[in-house]
């Protein structure tokens, strides 16, 4: 119920809050979770193409190997890594650790810094294995 005297909501809205690392980490965790649904469709498409036959598999590999396909796959890799790091934070909280304000802020900042680095390392390892 809204406060009719001053005509404003009873609880603050996102426009009032100053973005802090833990809040942004929560938002990014939800967004990357949604992006992983799209990425899973791409993985399923690739597997279906592999099962369909060599001609279709080559077509899908060509699409994924194009510059736009690689950008999409790089974004999928980043989303996966970022989401896993956020999930590890949640697992730690589920075990009852890491609730101190400074520690949660540090973990959020570390996950934002580590995700791109880990993503790049994964891609470097992939190209080296190729």
mmCIF file of the C-alpha atoms, coordinates in Angstrom:
data_MODEL
# 
_entry.id   MODEL 
# 
loop_
_atom_site.group_PDB 
_atom_site.id 
_atom_site.type_symbol 
_atom_site.label_atom_id 
_atom_site.label_alt_id 
_atom_site.label_comp_id 
_atom_site.label_asym_id 
_atom_site.label_entity_id 
_atom_site.label_seq_id 
_atom_site.pdbx_PDB_ins_code 
_atom_site.Cartn_x 
_atom_site.Cartn_y 
_atom_site.Cartn_z 
_atom_site.occupancy 
_atom_site.B_iso_or_equiv 
_atom_site.pdbx_formal_charge 
_atom_site.auth_seq_id 
_atom_site.auth_comp_id 
_atom_site.auth_asym_id 
_atom_site.auth_atom_id 
_atom_site.pdbx_PDB_model_num 
ATOM 1   C CA . UNK A 1 1   ? 0.000  0.000   0.000   1.00 0.00 ? 1   UNK A CA 1 
ATOM 2   C CA . UNK A 1 2   ? 1.389  3.385   -0.961  1.00 0.00 ? 2   UNK A CA 1 
ATOM 3   C CA . UNK A 1 3   ? 1.784  6.194   1.508   1.00 0.00 ? 3   UNK A CA 1 
ATOM 4   C CA . UNK A 1 4   ? -1.125 8.407   0.447   1.00 0.00 ? 4   UNK A CA 1 
ATOM 5   C CA . UNK A 1 5   ? -0.025 11.362  2.562   1.00 0.00 ? 5   UNK A CA 1 
ATOM 6   C CA . UNK A 1 6   ? 3.252  11.951  0.704   1.00 0.00 ? 6   UNK A CA 1 
ATOM 7   C CA . UNK A 1 7   ? 2.325  9.894   -2.383  1.00 0.00 ? 7   UNK A CA 1 
ATOM 8   C CA . UNK A 1 8   ? 5.497  7.837   -2.480  1.00 0.00 ? 8   UNK A CA 1 
ATOM 9   C CA . UNK A 1 9   ? 6.197  4.103   -2.181  1.00 0.00 ? 9   UNK A CA 1 
ATOM 10  C CA . UNK A 1 10  ? 6.849  2.591   1.227   1.00 0.00 ? 10  UNK A CA 1 
ATOM 11  C CA . UNK A 1 11  ? 10.078 0.936   0.113   1.00 0.00 ? 11  UNK A CA 1 
ATOM 12  C CA . UNK A 1 12  ? 12.881 2.464   -1.971  1.00 0.00 ? 12  UNK A CA 1 
ATOM 13  C CA . UNK A 1 13  ? 12.991 1.755   -5.681  1.00 0.00 ? 13  UNK A CA 1 
ATOM 14  C CA . UNK A 1 14  ? 16.031 0.916   -7.831  1.00 0.00 ? 14  UNK A CA 1 
ATOM 15  C CA . UNK A 1 15  ? 16.269 4.550   -8.924  1.00 0.00 ? 15  UNK A CA 1 
ATOM 16  C CA . UNK A 1 16  ? 17.031 5.544   -5.336  1.00 0.00 ? 16  UNK A CA 1 
ATOM 17  C CA . UNK A 1 17  ? 19.718 2.943   -4.657  1.00 0.00 ? 17  UNK A CA 1 
ATOM 18  C CA . UNK A 1 18  ? 23.344 3.659   -5.524  1.00 0.00 ? 18  UNK A CA 1 
ATOM 19  C CA . UNK A 1 19  ? 24.758 0.702   -7.489  1.00 0.00 ? 19  UNK A CA 1 
ATOM 20  C CA . UNK A 1 20  ? 27.138 -1.266  -5.290  1.00 0.00 ? 20  UNK A CA 1 
ATOM 21  C CA . UNK A 1 21  ? 29.223 -4.305  -6.311  1.00 0.00 ? 21  UNK A CA 1 
ATOM 22  C CA . UNK A 1 22  ? 27.060 -6.864  -4.517  1.00 0.00 ? 22  UNK A CA 1 
ATOM 23  C CA . UNK A 1 23  ? 23.877 -5.471  -6.072  1.00 0.00 ? 23  UNK A CA 1 
ATOM 24  C CA . UNK A 1 24  ? 25.439 -5.444  -9.532  1.00 0.00 ? 24  UNK A CA 1 
ATOM 25  C CA . UNK A 1 25  ? 26.741 -8.966  -8.996  1.00 0.00 ? 25  UNK A CA 1 
ATOM 26  C CA . UNK A 1 26  ? 23.233 -10.158 -8.176  1.00 0.00 ? 26  UNK A CA 1 
ATOM 27  C CA . UNK A 1 27  ? 21.796 -8.479  -11.268 1.00 0.00 ? 27  UNK A CA 1 
ATOM 28  C CA . UNK A 1 28  ? 24.556 -9.823  -13.526 1.00 0.00 ? 28  UNK A CA 1 
ATOM 29  C CA . UNK A 1 29  ? 24.087 -13.303 -12.037 1.00 0.00 ? 29  UNK A CA 1 
ATOM 30  C CA . UNK A 1 30  ? 20.420 -13.239 -13.062 1.00 0.00 ? 30  UNK A CA 1 
ATOM 31  C CA . UNK A 1 31  ? 21.202 -11.878 -16.540 1.00 0.00 ? 31  UNK A CA 1 
ATOM 32  C CA . UNK A 1 32  ? 23.921 -14.463 -17.176 1.00 0.00 ? 32  UNK A CA 1 
ATOM 33  C CA . UNK A 1 33  ? 21.554 -17.182 -16.011 1.00 0.00 ? 33  UNK A CA 1 
ATOM 34  C CA . UNK A 1 34  ? 19.115 -16.051 -18.696 1.00 0.00 ? 34  UNK A CA 1 
ATOM 35  C CA . UNK A 1 35  ? 21.887 -15.855 -21.291 1.00 0.00 ? 35  UNK A CA 1 
ATOM 36  C CA . UNK A 1 36  ? 22.867 -19.429 -20.519 1.00 0.00 ? 36  UNK A CA 1 
ATOM 37  C CA . UNK A 1 37  ? 19.453 -20.573 -21.743 1.00 0.00 ? 37  UNK A CA 1 
ATOM 38  C CA . UNK A 1 38  ? 20.280 -19.096 -25.153 1.00 0.00 ? 38  UNK A CA 1 
ATOM 39  C CA . UNK A 1 39  ? 23.777 -20.605 -25.058 1.00 0.00 ? 39  UNK A CA 1 
ATOM 40  C CA . UNK A 1 40  ? 22.357 -24.023 -24.225 1.00 0.00 ? 40  UNK A CA 1 
ATOM 41  C CA . UNK A 1 41  ? 20.212 -23.802 -27.361 1.00 0.00 ? 41  UNK A CA 1 
ATOM 42  C CA . UNK A 1 42  ? 23.406 -23.159 -29.339 1.00 0.00 ? 42  UNK A CA 1 
ATOM 43  C CA . UNK A 1 43  ? 25.099 -26.206 -27.779 1.00 0.00 ? 43  UNK A CA 1 
ATOM 44  C CA . UNK A 1 44  ? 22.031 -28.328 -28.545 1.00 0.00 ? 44  UNK A CA 1 
ATOM 45  C CA . UNK A 1 45  ? 22.023 -27.019 -32.131 1.00 0.00 ? 45  UNK A CA 1 
ATOM 46  C CA . UNK A 1 46  ? 25.690 -27.998 -32.519 1.00 0.00 ? 46  UNK A CA 1 
ATOM 47  C CA . UNK A 1 47  ? 25.048 -31.484 -31.099 1.00 0.00 ? 47  UNK A CA 1 
ATOM 48  C CA . UNK A 1 48  ? 21.993 -31.987 -33.316 1.00 0.00 ? 48  UNK A CA 1 
ATOM 49  C CA . UNK A 1 49  ? 24.050 -30.909 -36.327 1.00 0.00 ? 49  UNK A CA 1 
ATOM 50  C CA . UNK A 1 50  ? 26.737 -33.429 -35.371 1.00 0.00 ? 50  UNK A CA 1 
ATOM 51  C CA . UNK A 1 51  ? 24.115 -36.172 -35.195 1.00 0.00 ? 51  UNK A CA 1 
ATOM 52  C CA . UNK A 1 52  ? 22.431 -35.100 -38.448 1.00 0.00 ? 52  UNK A CA 1 
ATOM 53  C CA . UNK A 1 53  ? 25.386 -35.518 -40.756 1.00 0.00 ? 53  UNK A CA 1 
ATOM 54  C CA . UNK A 1 54  ? 28.684 -34.091 -41.947 1.00 0.00 ? 54  UNK A CA 1 
ATOM 55  C CA . UNK A 1 55  ? 27.224 -31.513 -44.351 1.00 0.00 ? 55  UNK A CA 1 
ATOM 56  C CA . UNK A 1 56  ? 24.962 -29.864 -41.770 1.00 0.00 ? 56  UNK A CA 1 
ATOM 57  C CA . UNK A 1 57  ? 27.675 -30.131 -39.104 1.00 0.00 ? 57  UNK A CA 1 
ATOM 58  C CA . UNK A 1 58  ? 30.098 -28.268 -41.392 1.00 0.00 ? 58  UNK A CA 1 
ATOM 59  C CA . UNK A 1 59  ? 27.479 -25.548 -41.940 1.00 0.00 ? 59  UNK A CA 1 
ATOM 60  C CA . UNK A 1 60  ? 26.949 -25.050 -38.210 1.00 0.00 ? 60  UNK A CA 1 
ATOM 61  C CA . UNK A 1 61  ? 30.708 -25.111 -37.589 1.00 0.00 ? 61  UNK A CA 1 
ATOM 62  C CA . UNK A 1 62  ? 31.124 -22.470 -40.282 1.00 0.00 ? 62  UNK A CA 1 
ATOM 63  C CA . UNK A 1 63  ? 28.504 -20.278 -38.580 1.00 0.00 ? 63  UNK A CA 1 
ATOM 64  C CA . UNK A 1 64  ? 30.147 -20.694 -35.176 1.00 0.00 ? 64  UNK A CA 1 
ATOM 65  C CA . UNK A 1 65  ? 33.573 -20.097 -36.730 1.00 0.00 ? 65  UNK A CA 1 
ATOM 66  C CA . UNK A 1 66  ? 32.589 -16.796 -38.351 1.00 0.00 ? 66  UNK A CA 1 
ATOM 67  C CA . UNK A 1 67  ? 33.567 -13.603 -36.578 1.00 0.00 ? 67  UNK A CA 1 
ATOM 68  C CA . UNK A 1 68  ? 30.045 -13.004 -35.288 1.00 0.00 ? 68  UNK A CA 1 
ATOM 69  C CA . UNK A 1 69  ? 29.750 -16.638 -34.203 1.00 0.00 ? 69  UNK A CA 1 
ATOM 70  C CA . UNK A 1 70  ? 32.987 -16.365 -32.267 1.00 0.00 ? 70  UNK A CA 1 
ATOM 71  C CA . UNK A 1 71  ? 31.788 -13.195 -30.552 1.00 0.00 ? 71  UNK A CA 1 
ATOM 72  C CA . UNK A 1 72  ? 28.584 -14.970 -29.530 1.00 0.00 ? 72  UNK A CA 1 
ATOM 73  C CA . UNK A 1 73  ? 30.534 -17.998 -28.279 1.00 0.00 ? 73  UNK A CA 1 
ATOM 74  C CA . UNK A 1 74  ? 32.959 -15.744 -26.410 1.00 0.00 ? 74  UNK A CA 1 
ATOM 75  C CA . UNK A 1 75  ? 29.993 -14.009 -24.751 1.00 0.00 ? 75  UNK A CA 1 
ATOM 76  C CA . UNK A 1 76  ? 28.508 -17.405 -23.884 1.00 0.00 ? 76  UNK A CA 1 
ATOM 77  C CA . UNK A 1 77  ? 31.808 -18.469 -22.329 1.00 0.00 ? 77  UNK A CA 1 
ATOM 78  C CA . UNK A 1 78  ? 31.997 -15.269 -20.292 1.00 0.00 ? 78  UNK A CA 1 
ATOM 79  C CA . UNK A 1 79  ? 28.375 -15.664 -19.142 1.00 0.00 ? 79  UNK A CA 1 
ATOM 80  C CA . UNK A 1 80  ? 29.079 -19.243 -18.088 1.00 0.00 ? 80  UNK A CA 1 
ATOM 81  C CA . UNK A 1 81  ? 32.219 -18.305 -16.141 1.00 0.00 ? 81  UNK A CA 1 
ATOM 82  C CA . UNK A 1 82  ? 30.562 -15.273 -14.507 1.00 0.00 ? 82  UNK A CA 1 
ATOM 83  C CA . UNK A 1 83  ? 27.545 -17.354 -13.529 1.00 0.00 ? 83  UNK A CA 1 
ATOM 84  C CA . UNK A 1 84  ? 29.715 -20.137 -12.086 1.00 0.00 ? 84  UNK A CA 1 
ATOM 85  C CA . UNK A 1 85  ? 31.675 -17.634 -9.989  1.00 0.00 ? 85  UNK A CA 1 
ATOM 86  C CA . UNK A 1 86  ? 28.402 -16.171 -8.707  1.00 0.00 ? 86  UNK A CA 1 
ATOM 87  C CA . UNK A 1 87  ? 27.166 -19.676 -8.013  1.00 0.00 ? 87  UNK A CA 1 
ATOM 88  C CA . UNK A 1 88  ? 30.288 -20.424 -5.982  1.00 0.00 ? 88  UNK A CA 1 
ATOM 89  C CA . UNK A 1 89  ? 29.560 -17.331 -3.885  1.00 0.00 ? 89  UNK A CA 1 
ATOM 90  C CA . UNK A 1 90  ? 26.029 -18.580 -3.313  1.00 0.00 ? 90  UNK A CA 1 
ATOM 91  C CA . UNK A 1 91  ? 27.317 -22.038 -2.398  1.00 0.00 ? 91  UNK A CA 1 
ATOM 92  C CA . UNK A 1 92  ? 29.648 -20.471 0.151   1.00 0.00 ? 92  UNK A CA 1 
ATOM 93  C CA . UNK A 1 93  ? 26.705 -18.535 1.614   1.00 0.00 ? 93  UNK A CA 1 
ATOM 94  C CA . UNK A 1 94  ? 24.605 -21.717 1.707   1.00 0.00 ? 94  UNK A CA 1 
ATOM 95  C CA . UNK A 1 95  ? 27.358 -23.275 3.808   1.00 0.00 ? 95  UNK A CA 1 
ATOM 96  C CA . UNK A 1 96  ? 27.159 -20.316 6.196   1.00 0.00 ? 96  UNK A CA 1 
ATOM 97  C CA . UNK A 1 97  ? 30.347 -18.454 5.262   1.00 0.00 ? 97  UNK A CA 1 
ATOM 98  C CA . UNK A 1 98  ? 31.189 -15.041 3.863   1.00 0.00 ? 98  UNK A CA 1 
ATOM 99  C CA . UNK A 1 99  ? 28.347 -12.841 5.093   1.00 0.00 ? 99  UNK A CA 1 
ATOM 100 C CA . UNK A 1 100 ? 30.585 -9.980  6.260   1.00 0.00 ? 100 UNK A CA 1 
ATOM 101 C CA . UNK A 1 101 ? 29.925 -6.798  4.278   1.00 0.00 ? 101 UNK A CA 1 
ATOM 102 C CA . UNK A 1 102 ? 33.519 -6.148  3.260   1.00 0.00 ? 102 UNK A CA 1 
ATOM 103 C CA . UNK A 1 103 ? 34.054 -9.778  2.268   1.00 0.00 ? 103 UNK A CA 1 
ATOM 104 C CA . UNK A 1 104 ? 30.920 -9.920  0.086   1.00 0.00 ? 104 UNK A CA 1 
ATOM 105 C CA . UNK A 1 105 ? 31.938 -6.684  -1.640  1.00 0.00 ? 105 UNK A CA 1 
ATOM 106 C CA . UNK A 1 106 ? 35.442 -8.029  -2.246  1.00 0.00 ? 106 UNK A CA 1 
ATOM 107 C CA . UNK A 1 107 ? 34.068 -11.295 -3.665  1.00 0.00 ? 107 UNK A CA 1 
ATOM 108 C CA . UNK A 1 108 ? 31.768 -9.386  -6.033  1.00 0.00 ? 108 UNK A CA 1 
ATOM 109 C CA . UNK A 1 109 ? 34.673 -7.274  -7.290  1.00 0.00 ? 109 UNK A CA 1 
ATOM 110 C CA . UNK A 1 110 ? 36.887 -10.355 -7.659  1.00 0.00 ? 110 UNK A CA 1 
ATOM 111 C CA . UNK A 1 111 ? 34.233 -12.168 -9.690  1.00 0.00 ? 111 UNK A CA 1 
ATOM 112 C CA . UNK A 1 112 ? 33.919 -9.197  -12.064 1.00 0.00 ? 112 UNK A CA 1 
ATOM 113 C CA . UNK A 1 113 ? 37.695 -9.103  -12.515 1.00 0.00 ? 113 UNK A CA 1 
ATOM 114 C CA . UNK A 1 114 ? 38.243 -12.871 -12.681 1.00 0.00 ? 114 UNK A CA 1 
ATOM 115 C CA . UNK A 1 115 ? 35.493 -13.768 -15.159 1.00 0.00 ? 115 UNK A CA 1 
ATOM 116 C CA . UNK A 1 116 ? 37.033 -12.007 -18.192 1.00 0.00 ? 116 UNK A CA 1 
ATOM 117 C CA . UNK A 1 117 ? 40.506 -13.280 -17.296 1.00 0.00 ? 117 UNK A CA 1 
ATOM 118 C CA . UNK A 1 118 ? 39.309 -16.877 -16.957 1.00 0.00 ? 118 UNK A CA 1 
ATOM 119 C CA . UNK A 1 119 ? 37.302 -16.541 -20.181 1.00 0.00 ? 119 UNK A CA 1 
ATOM 120 C CA . UNK A 1 120 ? 40.369 -15.347 -22.093 1.00 0.00 ? 120 UNK A CA 1 
ATOM 121 C CA . UNK A 1 121 ? 42.457 -18.161 -20.608 1.00 0.00 ? 121 UNK A CA 1 
ATOM 122 C CA . UNK A 1 122 ? 39.831 -20.705 -21.704 1.00 0.00 ? 122 UNK A CA 1 
ATOM 123 C CA . UNK A 1 123 ? 39.900 -19.323 -25.240 1.00 0.00 ? 123 UNK A CA 1 
ATOM 124 C CA . UNK A 1 124 ? 43.696 -19.300 -25.331 1.00 0.00 ? 124 UNK A CA 1 
ATOM 125 C CA . UNK A 1 125 ? 43.734 -22.921 -24.156 1.00 0.00 ? 125 UNK A CA 1 
ATOM 126 C CA . UNK A 1 126 ? 41.148 -23.780 -26.804 1.00 0.00 ? 126 UNK A CA 1 
ATOM 127 C CA . UNK A 1 127 ? 43.195 -22.213 -29.594 1.00 0.00 ? 127 UNK A CA 1 
ATOM 128 C CA . UNK A 1 128 ? 46.382 -23.876 -28.348 1.00 0.00 ? 128 UNK A CA 1 
ATOM 129 C CA . UNK A 1 129 ? 44.665 -27.285 -28.247 1.00 0.00 ? 129 UNK A CA 1 
ATOM 130 C CA . UNK A 1 130 ? 43.344 -26.724 -31.756 1.00 0.00 ? 130 UNK A CA 1 
# 
